[in-house]
Amino acid sequence: MNIKLLWYLTLFSPLFWSCREEIRLETVDSPLQLVVEGGISNSLQQHQVRLSSSTATGEKSRPIQGAELRMSSGEEEFYFVETEAGLYRSDSLAGIPGQQYTLQINWNGKLFFAVDEMPPAPIQVDTIRFIPEVDQFDFEFRRHLFGFTEPNRWRLWVIPQVKNPAFDSTRAGLQQGVQAYSGGIHEFTFYTHARLAVNGLINFEEPHFYGFDPGFTVILEKEALSSSYYAFLRSVFMETEWRGTLFDTQPANLQGNVSNGGLGYFSAVSLKRITYQPD
C-alpha cells in the first residue's frame, strides 16, 4: 500500500467514525379495530356473529369478549349472546326478505352499527349435476363461476347413505371452499358471478373432482346477497383468492358496513333450499 495513503487513513479515521449516527427504529402500535363477521338469513335457526380484533401483520387475531350485541328490524329487537370466546348467537329466528336489519355493538366504550337489507329470496334453485362414473358419481367443483345473470352464494352438502365413523377429518379443507366432516359428509361453498374477473378466471379455471358412492343425498342452498354485500365479497376475493396475476388491482382497504372504524360485514341474506338424490 502507498505509505502516504496509509498515513492519511490513520490520521483521518477518527473523523469517519465520529460521523456515524445510530438510528433506532421504533414500531408504532396501531389501535385495535373491531372485525365483524356473520349475519342473519330467512332460515329459522340460531344466527351468529363472530367478533375479533385486527392485529399487526403476521399475528393471529384475538376474539373480542364481553361485547353487547343487539339487532333491530325496525319493528322488533333481538339479542346475540356470547356462547364462546368471540362468538355470539341469537335465539332461533328467521329474517324477513325486504326488511332492513341493523346490528348495534357496544364494545370498549364505543358503539358500532352495521346495516344491511335482506333481498328477495331466490325463486328457483336448479339441481347441481353429478357426473356418473364407474361405481361412483363425480362432482366438478369450482370455487367461482362467471357469466351468470346475478351473483349468488351456494352451499352444497353431500350426505352419504352409509355413515363412515372412521372417516379421517384431517382431510377437511384440502381445497378452499370444501369442508369434510366425520361420517363422510362434505360441504361445498361456491359463488356464481354476474361479471367476469380475468384474474379470477385464470386462478380458478381448473376444476376439482370429488367422487361419491351411489345412494347419497344432496342438500343445495342458494343465497341471494344484497348488492353492497356482494361488492364487499368481490373486493375480498380481489385481495385474496384472485391475487397473483398480471391483472391484479392495487391493494386497498376493504369497505365493509361497520361504522366507527370497524371492519368486516354484517349481512342479511335470503335463501332457498332443496333436497334431492342424483340419478
N, C-alpha and C positions, 0 to 999 in steps of 0.2 A: 504494500500500500504506500502511496505517496506520503512522505513524512510530514509535509506541510498540511495535507488534508487531515491526517490523523491529529495533528496539533489543533486545528480548527474544531474538529468534532469534540475533542477533550475540553476545549475552552468553553464552547457554547452549549454543550449538552444540558447543563442545568437550566438554561433558558427554555429549551424544548420541553423539559419535564414540567417546568413551572406553568406552561400554558395549558396543561391538561386540566380539564374541569370534569368533575364527577357529576353525572346526571342520574337522578333517582326517578325511576318510572313508578308512578302510583296508579293503582287501579281505582276506578270510580265505581262505587256500588250504586246501581240504578235502583229506584224504588220498586218494590214488588207490585206486580199488576195482577188483577183478578182475571182468571181464564175460565170461561163458561162453556160447557159442552152438554147438550141434552135438549129436551123439548117435550112437546105434547102431540098426541095424534087423536084421530077419531075412533081409535080402538079402545074398547073398555078394558082397562088394565091399570096397573101402577106405572106411572111415568117417572123418569128420573133425570136429575141434573147433577153433573159432576163439576165440582169447583176445585181449581188448583191455582198455584201461583207461578207466574213467569219466573224464569231463572236465567242466570248467566249461561253463555254458550257452553255446552258440554255437561252441564249439571242436570240432574233429574228434578223434574217439577215436584212440588210438595203439595199434598192435599190441604185444602183450606177447611178447617173445622170451626164449629161454633157459629156459623152464619145463620141468618134468619131469611127464609125464602117464602114469599107469598106471591101467588099468581091470581090475576083478575081477568075476567072476561067482560067486564063492564056491568054484568048482572050478578055474578057470583064471585066469591073468593075461595081460593084453595091454598093449602099449605103443603110445603115439602119438609119432611122430617129427616134428619141425618140418621142413616141406618148403619153406616160405617164411615171411616175417615174420608171426608170429602165427597161422599155420595149421599144425595138427598132424594127421597122418594115421596110421591104423593099417595093418597088413598086411590082405590080403583075408581077411575072416572074416564069419560070419553069426551073429547072435544067436539065442537060443532063446526063443520065447514062454513066459511063465510064470516066467522067471528074473529075478532082481534084479541089476542092474548098478550098480557103484559106481565112480565116477571119482575118482581122487586126483590133485590138482595141487599140486606143490611149486614155489612161486614167491616170491621176495623174502623168503626165510626163514620162510615160513608155509605151512601145509598147509590145503588146501581139499578138501572132499568134496561129491559130488553123487550122489544115489541115485534111481533110477527102476526100476520093474518093467515088463517088456515084456508087454503084454496079448496075448490070443489073436489070431491072425491073422484077418482078415475071412473069412467063409465064402463069400460071394458078391460078385461085382462086376458090377453092371448096366452095360451099354454106355451111352454118352452119345449122345444123338440129335443128328444133324446135319440141318439143315433143307434139303431140296433146293430150289434156286432155278434161275433160268436160267443155265446154263453154270457153276454153282458150288454148293457146299454151304456153308451158314452155320452157325456155331457161336455160340449165345447164351450169352455169358459173364457170370456174376455172381460176384463175389468171395465173397459169403456167402449161403447158402441156409438157411432156417429151417423148423422144424416136422418134423424127421426123428426117427426113433426113437433114434438115437445120434449122437454127434459124430464126425466123421471129417475127415481132411485128404485132399484129392485132388490128384493131379498128372496132367496130360494132355499128351502130346506129339503134335503133328501133323507127320508127315514126308511131304513131297511126293514124288510119283513121279519128277518131273524136277527135278533139282537146279538151283538158280539161283545160280551163283557171284557174280553181280553184285548180289546182294541187299544192300540198304542196312541194315547192322547198327545204324545210329544210331536206327532206329525202335524198338529194344528198350526196353521199359519205359515205353511211352506210357500204358499202363493198369496200375495196381498189380495185381500177380499175373500179369502177362504178360511173357514174355521172347521175343524173336525173335533167331534166330541165322543165321549165314551158311548159304546153301543153302535158305532159306525155312522152316526148322524153327521151329515155335512151341511154347512150353511155357506151360501154364496151371496155376496153383496156386489152389485154392479150398477152401472149408470148408462142410460141412453141420453144422447145429447142432440139438441136441435141444430147446433152449429158445429162446423169442423174445427179441429185443432191439429195443425200439422204436426207439432211435436208430440201430441197425444197419439196420433196415428202411427208415427214412427216407433214410439216406445211400446205400443200395445198391439201391433199388427199380428203378432204371433199368438195363436190360441193355445190354451192348455186343456188337455182332455182328462176327464175323471170317469173311471168305469165303475158301474154298479151292477150287482147281481139282479136278475129279474125279480119282480114282486115287490118293489119298493113304492112308497107313497111320496108324492111331491106336494109341498105347500109353497105356493107362489104368492108373493105380495108385491103390489105395485103402488108406489108412493108418489103423490103429487106434491111438488115443492113450490113455495112462493118464489116469485121472481128474484127477490132480494136474497133469499136463502140459497137459491141456485147460483146466483152471482158470487156469493161468498164461497160456496163449494168449488166452483170453477177456478176462482183465484187461488184457493188452496192447492188444487191439482197443478196449476201452473207453476207454483213454487215448490212442489214436492214431486209427485209422480211423473209430471211431464217435463222435468228438467233434464238437461244433458244432451241437447241437440243444438244445431245452429239456429234454430228458431226460438230459442229461449227469450223470454222477456227479462227486463232488468228486475232484480229482486225488489219487492215493495212490501210495505206494511199491509197486512190483510185487514180489510174493513168489515168488521162484524156489526152486530146491532146492540152491543153493550155500551151503555153510556158511562160517563165519568172516567174515561180512560181504560175501561175494561176491555178484555179481548175475548174472541170466540163468538158463538152464536147460540141464542135460544130459539128453537124452531117450532113451528106449528105446521105439521104435515097431515094430509089426509090420505087414506089408503083403502085399497080393496084387496081382498084375499080370496084365493080359490085353492081347492084341494083336488088332486086327481092322481091317477096311476097311468103312466105311459103305456101305450100299446106295444 
